[in-house]
């Protein structure tokens, strides 16, 4: 199995590590830029996107990770990780930045604030129904033809993608790491 990193600066690190280890991946908790070397893929966890962005900068990981993504490192961003990978962030702070690696526009807290969190079943292309946990989740409001939609959800305002892929970059609005179902992680790892 491949060597997969989980960005371990803030967020659902432990949960992603558990899902990846369940499917047999060798997992590295990435806190320093040199830990990116030798990885087959990387997970950017859910958490608080502005806090993770700040820590990416202050830890010195930001520029090295940006270069790795641009040179093809496969990355899966869940919730806050999706925000960090998106081309456009709507509803963010004035100083909000992102890697711009995924041709989508996302709205922070697009499905509502903490009190509006919900769980539902998401039909994922190639693997079937999986549990979807949405906590202050970003909503993908627009995307280009280069973005493959692997799953969508209608929360009363039409279908919106909730799991997407563009070349080596994956984005997920929900938290697959907060369930006992590791199939979304396996789908990502099987492409490494």
Short mmCIF file of the C-alpha atoms (twelve columns), coordinates in Angstrom:
data_MODEL
# 
_entry.id   MODEL 
# 
loop_
_atom_site.group_PDB 
_atom_site.id 
_atom_site.type_symbol 
_atom_site.label_atom_id 
_atom_site.label_alt_id 
_atom_site.label_comp_id 
_atom_site.label_asym_id 
_atom_site.label_seq_id 
_atom_site.Cartn_x 
_atom_site.Cartn_y 
_atom_site.Cartn_z 
_atom_site.pdbx_PDB_model_num 
ATOM 1   C CA . UNK A 1   0.000   0.000  0.000   1 
ATOM 2   C CA . UNK A 2   1.168   3.545  -0.634  1 
ATOM 3   C CA . UNK A 3   2.611   6.030  1.840   1 
ATOM 4   C CA . UNK A 4   -0.086  8.660  2.449   1 
ATOM 5   C CA . UNK A 5   0.277   11.857 4.442   1 
ATOM 6   C CA . UNK A 6   -2.352  13.578 6.550   1 
ATOM 7   C CA . UNK A 7   -1.746  17.278 7.143   1 
ATOM 8   C CA . UNK A 8   -1.530  17.318 10.952  1 
ATOM 9   C CA . UNK A 9   -1.691  21.015 11.811  1 
ATOM 10  C CA . UNK A 10  -5.360  21.220 12.869  1 
ATOM 11  C CA . UNK A 11  -8.614  19.363 12.288  1 
ATOM 12  C CA . UNK A 12  -9.727  15.750 11.905  1 
ATOM 13  C CA . UNK A 13  -6.227  14.283 11.727  1 
ATOM 14  C CA . UNK A 14  -6.736  11.253 13.990  1 
ATOM 15  C CA . UNK A 15  -9.927  10.222 12.170  1 
ATOM 16  C CA . UNK A 16  -8.302  10.351 8.717   1 
ATOM 17  C CA . UNK A 17  -5.299  8.412  10.014  1 
ATOM 18  C CA . UNK A 18  -7.641  5.704  11.364  1 
ATOM 19  C CA . UNK A 19  -9.537  5.321  8.049   1 
ATOM 20  C CA . UNK A 20  -6.291  5.173  6.037   1 
ATOM 21  C CA . UNK A 21  -4.701  2.641  8.384   1 
ATOM 22  C CA . UNK A 22  -7.869  0.506  8.169   1 
ATOM 23  C CA . UNK A 23  -7.293  0.091  4.442   1 
ATOM 24  C CA . UNK A 24  -3.605  -0.695 4.941   1 
ATOM 25  C CA . UNK A 25  -1.920  2.574  3.969   1 
ATOM 26  C CA . UNK A 26  1.298   3.644  5.629   1 
ATOM 27  C CA . UNK A 27  0.379   7.010  7.169   1 
ATOM 28  C CA . UNK A 28  2.602   10.011 7.896   1 
ATOM 29  C CA . UNK A 29  1.322   12.909 10.017  1 
ATOM 30  C CA . UNK A 30  2.678   15.921 8.122   1 
ATOM 31  C CA . UNK A 31  3.722   18.893 10.264  1 
ATOM 32  C CA . UNK A 32  6.905   19.971 8.426   1 
ATOM 33  C CA . UNK A 33  7.600   20.566 4.741   1 
ATOM 34  C CA . UNK A 34  10.271  17.848 4.499   1 
ATOM 35  C CA . UNK A 35  7.623   15.259 5.494   1 
ATOM 36  C CA . UNK A 36  5.979   15.802 2.092   1 
ATOM 37  C CA . UNK A 37  8.876   14.025 0.387   1 
ATOM 38  C CA . UNK A 38  8.189   10.451 -0.643  1 
ATOM 39  C CA . UNK A 39  4.414   10.616 -0.236  1 
ATOM 40  C CA . UNK A 40  2.148   8.952  -2.790  1 
ATOM 41  C CA . UNK A 41  -0.740  11.203 -1.713  1 
ATOM 42  C CA . UNK A 42  -1.880  13.641 0.962   1 
ATOM 43  C CA . UNK A 43  -5.133  14.307 2.818   1 
ATOM 44  C CA . UNK A 44  -6.053  17.856 3.867   1 
ATOM 45  C CA . UNK A 45  -8.509  17.306 6.737   1 
ATOM 46  C CA . UNK A 46  -11.660 19.016 7.812   1 
ATOM 47  C CA . UNK A 47  -11.260 21.594 10.548  1 
ATOM 48  C CA . UNK A 48  -11.246 25.386 10.364  1 
ATOM 49  C CA . UNK A 49  -9.980  26.562 6.979   1 
ATOM 50  C CA . UNK A 50  -8.588  29.917 8.120   1 
ATOM 51  C CA . UNK A 51  -6.782  28.293 11.073  1 
ATOM 52  C CA . UNK A 52  -5.280  25.612 8.815   1 
ATOM 53  C CA . UNK A 53  -4.286  28.273 6.252   1 
ATOM 54  C CA . UNK A 54  -2.567  30.312 8.974   1 
ATOM 55  C CA . UNK A 55  -0.727  27.243 10.289  1 
ATOM 56  C CA . UNK A 56  0.330   26.217 6.767   1 
ATOM 57  C CA . UNK A 57  1.982   29.622 6.419   1 
ATOM 58  C CA . UNK A 58  3.587   29.843 9.876   1 
ATOM 59  C CA . UNK A 59  4.854   26.237 9.743   1 
ATOM 60  C CA . UNK A 60  6.559   26.839 6.389   1 
ATOM 61  C CA . UNK A 61  4.567   24.034 4.731   1 
ATOM 62  C CA . UNK A 62  2.496   26.281 2.432   1 
ATOM 63  C CA . UNK A 63  4.973   26.957 -0.388  1 
ATOM 64  C CA . UNK A 64  6.366   23.411 -0.421  1 
ATOM 65  C CA . UNK A 65  2.877   21.918 -0.540  1 
ATOM 66  C CA . UNK A 66  1.819   24.319 -3.287  1 
ATOM 67  C CA . UNK A 67  4.787   23.180 -5.371  1 
ATOM 68  C CA . UNK A 68  4.054   19.480 -4.705  1 
ATOM 69  C CA . UNK A 69  0.395   19.878 -5.748  1 
ATOM 70  C CA . UNK A 70  1.383   21.730 -8.935  1 
ATOM 71  C CA . UNK A 71  3.833   18.928 -9.749  1 
ATOM 72  C CA . UNK A 72  1.132   16.260 -9.426  1 
ATOM 73  C CA . UNK A 73  0.985   15.117 -5.789  1 
ATOM 74  C CA . UNK A 74  -2.490  13.578 -5.398  1 
ATOM 75  C CA . UNK A 75  -4.437  15.424 -2.702  1 
ATOM 76  C CA . UNK A 76  -7.823  14.772 -1.094  1 
ATOM 77  C CA . UNK A 77  -9.322  17.756 0.723   1 
ATOM 78  C CA . UNK A 78  -12.331 17.174 2.978   1 
ATOM 79  C CA . UNK A 79  -14.493 20.088 4.156   1 
ATOM 80  C CA . UNK A 80  -11.882 22.721 5.148   1 
ATOM 81  C CA . UNK A 81  -9.419  20.870 2.908   1 
ATOM 82  C CA . UNK A 82  -11.790 21.386 -0.038  1 
ATOM 83  C CA . UNK A 83  -11.867 25.117 0.734   1 
ATOM 84  C CA . UNK A 84  -8.056  25.227 0.759   1 
ATOM 85  C CA . UNK A 85  -7.865  23.524 -2.642  1 
ATOM 86  C CA . UNK A 86  -10.582 25.572 -4.389  1 
ATOM 87  C CA . UNK A 87  -10.002 28.215 -7.048  1 
ATOM 88  C CA . UNK A 88  -12.540 30.621 -5.467  1 
ATOM 89  C CA . UNK A 89  -13.739 30.889 -1.856  1 
ATOM 90  C CA . UNK A 90  -17.033 32.690 -1.290  1 
ATOM 91  C CA . UNK A 91  -18.051 33.989 2.117   1 
ATOM 92  C CA . UNK A 92  -14.497 33.901 3.443   1 
ATOM 93  C CA . UNK A 93  -12.458 36.489 5.262   1 
ATOM 94  C CA . UNK A 94  -10.681 39.227 3.319   1 
ATOM 95  C CA . UNK A 95  -7.326  37.545 3.944   1 
ATOM 96  C CA . UNK A 96  -8.587  34.052 3.026   1 
ATOM 97  C CA . UNK A 97  -6.284  32.297 0.550   1 
ATOM 98  C CA . UNK A 98  -6.408  28.938 -1.182  1 
ATOM 99  C CA . UNK A 99  -4.128  26.854 -3.376  1 
ATOM 100 C CA . UNK A 100 -6.455  27.350 -6.372  1 
ATOM 101 C CA . UNK A 101 -5.786  23.795 -7.554  1 
ATOM 102 C CA . UNK A 102 -9.404  22.701 -8.074  1 
ATOM 103 C CA . UNK A 103 -11.565 24.596 -10.594 1 
ATOM 104 C CA . UNK A 104 -14.522 25.093 -8.269  1 
ATOM 105 C CA . UNK A 105 -16.073 27.959 -6.351  1 
ATOM 106 C CA . UNK A 106 -17.078 27.012 -2.823  1 
ATOM 107 C CA . UNK A 107 -19.121 28.883 -0.257  1 
ATOM 108 C CA . UNK A 108 -17.912 28.506 3.319   1 
ATOM 109 C CA . UNK A 109 -20.686 27.166 5.571   1 
ATOM 110 C CA . UNK A 110 -22.769 26.739 2.406   1 
ATOM 111 C CA . UNK A 111 -25.062 24.187 4.040   1 
ATOM 112 C CA . UNK A 112 -25.472 26.296 7.183   1 
ATOM 113 C CA . UNK A 113 -23.739 27.014 10.457  1 
ATOM 114 C CA . UNK A 114 -22.918 24.437 13.144  1 
ATOM 115 C CA . UNK A 115 -26.547 24.112 14.271  1 
ATOM 116 C CA . UNK A 116 -27.580 23.129 10.719  1 
ATOM 117 C CA . UNK A 117 -25.177 20.151 10.570  1 
ATOM 118 C CA . UNK A 118 -26.738 16.973 9.201   1 
ATOM 119 C CA . UNK A 119 -26.103 13.411 8.060   1 
ATOM 120 C CA . UNK A 120 -27.433 11.813 4.889   1 
ATOM 121 C CA . UNK A 121 -26.646 9.032  2.452   1 
ATOM 122 C CA . UNK A 122 -24.522 10.056 -0.545  1 
ATOM 123 C CA . UNK A 123 -24.439 7.974  -3.726  1 
ATOM 124 C CA . UNK A 124 -20.800 7.914  -4.887  1 
ATOM 125 C CA . UNK A 125 -19.933 6.918  -8.445  1 
ATOM 126 C CA . UNK A 126 -18.136 3.575  -8.430  1 
ATOM 127 C CA . UNK A 127 -18.778 2.645  -4.781  1 
ATOM 128 C CA . UNK A 128 -22.485 3.193  -4.050  1 
ATOM 129 C CA . UNK A 129 -24.140 4.729  -0.989  1 
ATOM 130 C CA . UNK A 130 -21.893 6.113  1.757   1 
ATOM 131 C CA . UNK A 131 -22.736 8.047  4.920   1 
ATOM 132 C CA . UNK A 132 -22.277 11.787 4.507   1 
ATOM 133 C CA . UNK A 133 -21.605 13.921 7.591   1 
ATOM 134 C CA . UNK A 134 -21.980 17.647 6.861   1 
ATOM 135 C CA . UNK A 135 -20.655 20.004 9.564   1 
ATOM 136 C CA . UNK A 136 -20.448 23.667 8.540   1 
ATOM 137 C CA . UNK A 137 -19.756 22.188 5.116   1 
ATOM 138 C CA . UNK A 138 -18.641 24.149 2.059   1 
ATOM 139 C CA . UNK A 139 -21.046 24.107 -0.884  1 
ATOM 140 C CA . UNK A 140 -19.619 23.811 -4.392  1 
ATOM 141 C CA . UNK A 141 -21.536 26.491 -6.283  1 
ATOM 142 C CA . UNK A 142 -19.762 26.343 -9.637  1 
ATOM 143 C CA . UNK A 143 -17.238 24.136 -11.396 1 
ATOM 144 C CA . UNK A 144 -15.639 23.762 -14.823 1 
ATOM 145 C CA . UNK A 145 -15.861 20.912 -17.324 1 
ATOM 146 C CA . UNK A 146 -12.453 19.683 -16.152 1 
ATOM 147 C CA . UNK A 147 -13.960 18.747 -12.790 1 
ATOM 148 C CA . UNK A 148 -15.445 15.243 -12.568 1 
ATOM 149 C CA . UNK A 149 -18.444 15.068 -10.248 1 
ATOM 150 C CA . UNK A 150 -18.343 11.792 -8.301  1 
ATOM 151 C CA . UNK A 151 -21.292 12.552 -6.014  1 
ATOM 152 C CA . UNK A 152 -23.991 15.205 -5.638  1 
ATOM 153 C CA . UNK A 153 -26.550 16.153 -3.019  1 
ATOM 154 C CA . UNK A 154 -29.801 18.107 -3.202  1 
ATOM 155 C CA . UNK A 155 -30.350 19.952 0.059   1 
ATOM 156 C CA . UNK A 156 -33.504 21.627 -1.210  1 
ATOM 157 C CA . UNK A 157 -31.840 23.994 -3.672  1 
ATOM 158 C CA . UNK A 158 -30.897 21.630 -6.502  1 
ATOM 159 C CA . UNK A 159 -28.036 19.203 -6.939  1 
ATOM 160 C CA . UNK A 160 -24.597 20.410 -5.896  1 
ATOM 161 C CA . UNK A 161 -21.414 18.349 -6.195  1 
ATOM 162 C CA . UNK A 162 -20.163 17.035 -2.846  1 
ATOM 163 C CA . UNK A 163 -17.284 14.841 -4.091  1 
ATOM 164 C CA . UNK A 164 -15.219 15.939 -7.090  1 
ATOM 165 C CA . UNK A 165 -11.954 15.169 -8.811  1 
ATOM 166 C CA . UNK A 166 -9.780  17.122 -11.223 1 
ATOM 167 C CA . UNK A 167 -6.646  15.214 -12.276 1 
ATOM 168 C CA . UNK A 168 -4.652  14.706 -9.041  1 
ATOM 169 C CA . UNK A 169 -6.861  16.928 -6.847  1 
ATOM 170 C CA . UNK A 170 -9.962  15.661 -5.026  1 
ATOM 171 C CA . UNK A 171 -12.447 17.674 -2.973  1 
ATOM 172 C CA . UNK A 172 -15.173 16.481 -0.610  1 
ATOM 173 C CA . UNK A 173 -17.768 18.694 1.113   1 
ATOM 174 C CA . UNK A 174 -18.589 16.106 3.767   1 
ATOM 175 C CA . UNK A 175 -16.528 14.237 6.373   1 
ATOM 176 C CA . UNK A 176 -15.925 10.605 5.318   1 
ATOM 177 C CA . UNK A 177 -13.411 10.307 8.164   1 
ATOM 178 C CA . UNK A 178 -16.146 10.708 10.807  1 
ATOM 179 C CA . UNK A 179 -17.810 7.411  9.910   1 
ATOM 180 C CA . UNK A 180 -16.632 3.812  10.056  1 
ATOM 181 C CA . UNK A 181 -16.905 3.585  6.237   1 
ATOM 182 C CA . UNK A 182 -13.453 3.883  4.623   1 
ATOM 183 C CA . UNK A 183 -14.611 3.528  0.997   1 
ATOM 184 C CA . UNK A 184 -14.051 7.191  0.031   1 
ATOM 185 C CA . UNK A 185 -10.496 6.928  1.373   1 
ATOM 186 C CA . UNK A 186 -10.022 3.654  -0.528  1 
ATOM 187 C CA . UNK A 187 -11.351 5.260  -3.727  1 
ATOM 188 C CA . UNK A 188 -8.663  7.959  -3.383  1 
ATOM 189 C CA . UNK A 189 -5.866  5.574  -2.352  1 
ATOM 190 C CA . UNK A 190 -6.650  3.133  -5.167  1 
ATOM 191 C CA . UNK A 191 -5.718  5.851  -7.680  1 
ATOM 192 C CA . UNK A 192 -2.251  6.431  -6.187  1 
# 
